[in-house]
């Protein structure tokens, strides 16, 4: 039910942002970085660029944090993390009797991203 509600929010035009507040490829993401990103979003100054060939995903380029799909190490790690997310989503099918099972389109969306990463 939560998934369907969140999906409807996005469909209705609510923006969705994901912030990495831990580290990026071994480099700490400081509170200054997070605050700067949030300020740009709130002030309407965020500049969004397509993220390679990944359907429906745009990124904000931040100095010192290069999300570069031509970098083999980065691409490998990104694919692994999406695979981890897919494995988690699939685990919900049976964990706790499947009470947290997500619809097939959740699986399909992550599988599509993994395929697009290549």
BAVEX-803174 format. One record per atom (N, C-alpha, C): residue number from 1; residue in one letter; atom name; x, y, z. Coordinates in steps of 0.2 Angstrom, whole numbers, plus 5000, padded with zeros to 4 digits. Example, Ala and Ser with C-alpha at 12.3 -4.5 7.8 and 13.67 -1.06 7.14 Angstrom:
2
 num residu atome   c1   c2   c3
   1      A     N 5066 4972 5039
   1      A    CA 5062 4978 5039
   1      A     C 5066 4984 5039
   2      S     N 5064 4989 5035
   2      S    CA 5068 4995 5036
   2      S     C 5064 5000 5039
END
This chain:
118
 num residu atome   c1   c2   c3
   1      X     N 5004 4994 5000
   1      X    CA 5000 5000 5000
   1      X     C 5004 5006 5000
   2      X     N 5010 5006 5004
   2      X    CA 5014 5012 5004
   2      X     C 5017 5013 4997
   3      X     N 5019 5008 4994
   3      X    CA 5022 5008 4987
   3      X     C 5018 5012 4983
   4      X     N 5011 5009 4982
   4      X    CA 5006 5012 4978
   4      X     C 5005 5020 4979
   5      X     N 5005 5021 4986
   5      X    CA 5004 5029 4987
   5      X     C 5010 5033 4985
   6      X     N 5016 5030 4986
   6      X    CA 5022 5034 4984
   6      X     C 5022 5035 4977
   7      X     N 5021 5029 4973
   7      X    CA 5021 5029 4966
   7      X     C 5016 5034 4963
   8      X     N 5010 5035 4966
   8      X    CA 5005 5040 4964
   8      X     C 5007 5047 4966
   9      X     N 5011 5048 4971
   9      X    CA 5014 5055 4972
   9      X     C 5018 5057 4966
  10      X     N 5022 5052 4964
  10      X    CA 5027 5054 4959
  10      X     C 5023 5055 4952
  11      X     N 5018 5051 4951
  11      X    CA 5014 5051 4945
  11      X     C 5010 5058 4945
  12      X     N 5008 5061 4951
  12      X    CA 5004 5067 4952
  12      X     C 5009 5073 4951
  13      X     N 5016 5072 4950
  13      X    CA 5020 5077 4949
  13      X     C 5025 5079 4955
  14      X     N 5025 5075 4960
  14      X    CA 5029 5077 4966
  14      X     C 5036 5075 4964
  15      X     N 5041 5079 4965
  15      X    CA 5048 5077 4963
  15      X     C 5051 5072 4969
  16      X     N 5055 5068 4967
  16      X    CA 5059 5064 4971
  16      X     C 5066 5065 4971
  17      X     N 5069 5065 4976
  17      X    CA 5077 5066 4977
  17      X     C 5080 5061 4981
  18      X     N 5085 5059 4979
  18      X    CA 5089 5054 4983
  18      X     C 5096 5057 4985
  19      X     N 5098 5058 4991
  19      X    CA 5104 5061 4993
  19      X     C 5108 5055 4996
  20      X     N 5115 5055 4994
  20      X    CA 5119 5051 4997
  20      X     C 5123 5054 5003
  21      X     N 5121 5053 5009
  21      X    CA 5124 5056 5014
  21      X     C 5129 5052 5018
  22      X     N 5132 5047 5015
  22      X    CA 5137 5043 5019
  22      X     C 5144 5044 5015
  23      X     N 5145 5041 5010
  23      X    CA 5151 5042 5006
  23      X     C 5150 5040 4999
  24      X     N 5154 5042 4994
  24      X    CA 5154 5041 4987
  24      X     C 5160 5039 4985
  25      X     N 5160 5032 4983
  25      X    CA 5167 5029 4981
  25      X     C 5172 5030 4986
  26      X     N 5171 5029 4992
  26      X    CA 5176 5030 4997
  26      X     C 5177 5037 5000
  27      X     N 5174 5042 4997
  27      X    CA 5175 5049 4998
  27      X     C 5169 5051 5003
  28      X     N 5170 5054 5009
  28      X    CA 5165 5056 5013
  28      X     C 5161 5062 5010
  29      X     N 5154 5061 5011
  29      X    CA 5150 5066 5008
  29      X     C 5148 5070 5015
  30      X     N 5151 5076 5015
  30      X    CA 5150 5081 5021
  30      X     C 5143 5084 5022
  31      X     N 5142 5086 5027
  31      X    CA 5135 5090 5029
  31      X     C 5135 5096 5024
  32      X     N 5141 5099 5023
  32      X    CA 5141 5105 5018
  32      X     C 5139 5103 5011
  33      X     N 5140 5097 5009
  33      X    CA 5138 5095 5002
  33      X     C 5131 5094 5002
  34      X     N 5128 5091 5007
  34      X    CA 5121 5089 5008
  34      X     C 5117 5096 5008
  35      X     N 5119 5101 5013
  35      X    CA 5116 5107 5013
  35      X     C 5116 5111 5007
  36      X     N 5122 5111 5003
  36      X    CA 5122 5114 4997
  36      X     C 5117 5111 4992
  37      X     N 5117 5105 4992
  37      X    CA 5112 5102 4987
  37      X     C 5105 5104 4989
  38      X     N 5103 5103 4995
  38      X    CA 5096 5105 4997
  38      X     C 5095 5112 4996
  39      X     N 5099 5117 4997
  39      X    CA 5098 5124 4995
  39      X     C 5097 5125 4988
  40      X     N 5101 5121 4984
  40      X    CA 5100 5122 4977
  40      X     C 5093 5120 4974
  41      X     N 5091 5114 4977
  41      X    CA 5084 5112 4976
  41      X     C 5079 5116 4978
  42      X     N 5079 5119 4984
  42      X    CA 5074 5123 4987
  42      X     C 5074 5130 4983
  43      X     N 5079 5132 4982
  43      X    CA 5080 5139 4978
  43      X     C 5078 5138 4971
  44      X     N 5077 5132 4968
  44      X    CA 5076 5131 4961
  44      X     C 5082 5132 4957
  45      X     N 5088 5132 4960
  45      X    CA 5095 5133 4956
  45      X     C 5098 5126 4954
  46      X     N 5095 5121 4956
  46      X    CA 5098 5114 4954
  46      X     C 5098 5113 4947
  47      X     N 5103 5111 4944
  47      X    CA 5104 5110 4937
  47      X     C 5104 5102 4936
  48      X     N 5099 5099 4933
  48      X    CA 5099 5092 4932
  48      X     C 5101 5090 4925
  49      X     N 5105 5085 4924
  49      X    CA 5107 5082 4918
  49      X     C 5105 5075 4917
  50      X     N 5104 5073 4911
  50      X    CA 5103 5066 4910
  50      X     C 5109 5062 4913
  51      X     N 5107 5056 4916
  51      X    CA 5112 5051 4919
  51      X     C 5114 5046 4914
  52      X     N 5118 5047 4909
  52      X    CA 5120 5043 4904
  52      X     C 5114 5041 4900
  53      X     N 5113 5034 4899
  53      X    CA 5107 5032 4895
  53      X     C 5102 5029 4900
  54      X     N 5102 5031 4907
  54      X    CA 5097 5028 4911
  54      X     C 5091 5031 4911
  55      X     N 5086 5028 4909
  55      X    CA 5079 5030 4908
  55      X     C 5076 5034 4914
  56      X     N 5074 5040 4914
  56      X    CA 5070 5043 4919
  56      X     C 5075 5045 4925
  57      X     N 5081 5045 4924
  57      X    CA 5086 5047 4930
  57      X     C 5090 5053 4927
  58      X     N 5090 5058 4932
  58      X    CA 5094 5064 4930
  58      X     C 5098 5065 4937
  59      X     N 5104 5068 4936
  59      X    CA 5109 5070 4942
  59      X     C 5111 5077 4942
  60      X     N 5113 5079 4948
  60      X    CA 5115 5086 4948
  60      X     C 5123 5084 4949
  61      X     N 5127 5087 4945
  61      X    CA 5134 5087 4945
  61      X     C 5137 5091 4951
  62      X     N 5141 5088 4955
  62      X    CA 5144 5091 4961
  62      X     C 5152 5090 4960
  63      X     N 5155 5095 4961
  63      X    CA 5163 5095 4960
  63      X     C 5165 5090 4965
  64      X     N 5170 5086 4963
  64      X    CA 5173 5081 4967
  64      X     C 5169 5074 4968
  65      X     N 5163 5074 4965
  65      X    CA 5159 5068 4966
  65      X     C 5157 5066 4958
  66      X     N 5161 5063 4955
  66      X    CA 5160 5061 4948
  66      X     C 5156 5055 4947
  67      X     N 5150 5056 4945
  67      X    CA 5146 5050 4944
  67      X     C 5146 5049 4936
  68      X     N 5152 5045 4934
  68      X    CA 5153 5045 4927
  68      X     C 5153 5037 4925
  69      X     N 5148 5036 4921
  69      X    CA 5146 5030 4918
  69      X     C 5152 5027 4914
  70      X     N 5156 5031 4911
  70      X    CA 5162 5029 4907
  70      X     C 5168 5026 4912
  71      X     N 5167 5027 4918
  71      X    CA 5172 5025 4923
  71      X     C 5170 5018 4925
  72      X     N 5174 5013 4923
  72      X    CA 5173 5006 4924
  72      X     C 5171 5004 4931
  73      X     N 5176 5007 4936
  73      X    CA 5175 5005 4943
  73      X     C 5168 5008 4945
  74      X     N 5166 5014 4944
  74      X    CA 5160 5017 4946
  74      X     C 5154 5013 4943
  75      X     N 5154 5012 4937
  75      X    CA 5149 5008 4933
  75      X     C 5148 5001 4937
  76      X     N 5153 4998 4938
  76      X    CA 5153 4991 4941
  76      X     C 5150 4992 4948
  77      X     N 5152 4997 4952
  77      X    CA 5149 4998 4959
  77      X     C 5142 5000 4958
  78      X     N 5140 5004 4954
  78      X    CA 5133 5006 4953
  78      X     C 5128 5000 4951
  79      X     N 5131 4996 4947
  79      X    CA 5127 4990 4945
  79      X     C 5126 4985 4951
  80      X     N 5132 4984 4955
  80      X    CA 5131 4980 4961
  80      X     C 5126 4983 4966
  81      X     N 5126 4989 4967
  81      X    CA 5121 4992 4972
  81      X     C 5114 4992 4969
  82      X     N 5113 4992 4963
  82      X    CA 5106 4991 4960
  82      X     C 5104 4984 4961
  83      X     N 5109 4979 4960
  83      X    CA 5108 4972 4961
  83      X     C 5106 4971 4968
  84      X     N 5110 4974 4973
  84      X    CA 5108 4973 4980
  84      X     C 5101 4976 4981
  85      X     N 5099 4981 4978
  85      X    CA 5092 4984 4979
  85      X     C 5087 4979 4976
  86      X     N 5088 4976 4970
  86      X    CA 5084 4971 4967
  86      X     C 5083 4965 4972
  87      X     N 5089 4963 4974
  87      X    CA 5089 4957 4979
  87      X     C 5084 4958 4985
  88      X     N 5085 4964 4988
  88      X    CA 5081 4966 4993
  88      X     C 5073 4966 4991
  89      X     N 5072 4969 4986
  89      X    CA 5065 4969 4983
  89      X     C 5062 4962 4983
  90      X     N 5066 4958 4980
  90      X    CA 5064 4951 4979
  90      X     C 5063 4947 4985
  91      X     N 5067 4949 4990
  91      X    CA 5067 4946 4997
  91      X     C 5060 4947 5000
  92      X     N 5057 4953 4998
  92      X    CA 5051 4955 5002
  92      X     C 5045 4950 4999
  93      X     N 5046 4946 4994
  93      X    CA 5041 4942 4991
  93      X     C 5039 4936 4997
  94      X     N 5045 4934 5000
  94      X    CA 5044 4929 5005
  94      X     C 5045 4931 5012
  95      X     N 5049 4936 5014
  95      X    CA 5050 4938 5021
  95      X     C 5044 4940 5024
  96      X     N 5043 4938 5030
  96      X    CA 5037 4940 5034
  96      X     C 5031 4938 5031
  97      X     N 5031 4932 5027
  97      X    CA 5025 4929 5024
  97      X     C 5023 4933 5018
  98      X     N 5027 4938 5015
  98      X    CA 5026 4942 5009
  98      X     C 5022 4948 5011
  99      X     N 5021 4950 5017
  99      X    CA 5017 4956 5018
  99      X     C 5020 4962 5015
 100      X     N 5026 4962 5014
 100      X    CA 5029 4968 5011
 100      X     C 5031 4967 5004
 101      X     N 5028 4962 5001
 101      X    CA 5029 4961 4994
 101      X     C 5027 4967 4989
 102      X     N 5032 4969 4985
 102      X    CA 5030 4974 4980
 102      X     C 5028 4972 4974
 103      X     N 5024 4976 4970
 103      X    CA 5022 4974 4963
 103      X     C 5027 4972 4958
 104      X     N 5026 4969 4953
 104      X    CA 5031 4967 4948
 104      X     C 5034 4973 4945
 105      X     N 5031 4978 4945
 105      X    CA 5034 4984 4941
 105      X     C 5040 4987 4945
 106      X     N 5040 4986 4952
 106      X    CA 5046 4988 4956
 106      X     C 5052 4983 4954
 107      X     N 5051 4977 4953
 107      X    CA 5056 4972 4951
 107      X     C 5058 4975 4944
 108      X     N 5054 4976 4939
 108      X    CA 5055 4977 4932
 108      X     C 5059 4984 4931
 109      X     N 5057 4989 4935
 109      X    CA 5061 4995 4935
 109      X     C 5068 4994 4937
 110      X     N 5070 4991 4942
 110      X    CA 5077 4990 4944
 110      X     C 5080 4986 4939
 111      X     N 5077 4980 4937
 111      X    CA 5080 4976 4932
 111      X     C 5082 4980 4925
 112      X     N 5077 4984 4923
 112      X    CA 5078 4988 4917
 112      X     C 5084 4993 4918
 113      X     N 5085 4996 4924
 113      X    CA 5091 5000 4926
 113      X     C 5097 4996 4925
 114      X     N 5097 4990 4928
 114      X    CA 5103 4986 4928
 114      X     C 5105 4984 4921
 115      X     N 5100 4983 4917
 115      X    CA 5101 4981 4910
 115      X     C 5104 4987 4906
 116      X     N 5102 4993 4908
 116      X    CA 5104 4999 4904
 116      X     C 5111 5001 4906
 117      X     N 5113 5000 4913
 117      X    CA 5120 5001 4915
 117      X     C 5124 4997 4911
 118      X     N 5122 4991 4909
 118      X    CA 5126 4986 4905
 118      X     C 5131 4982 4908
END
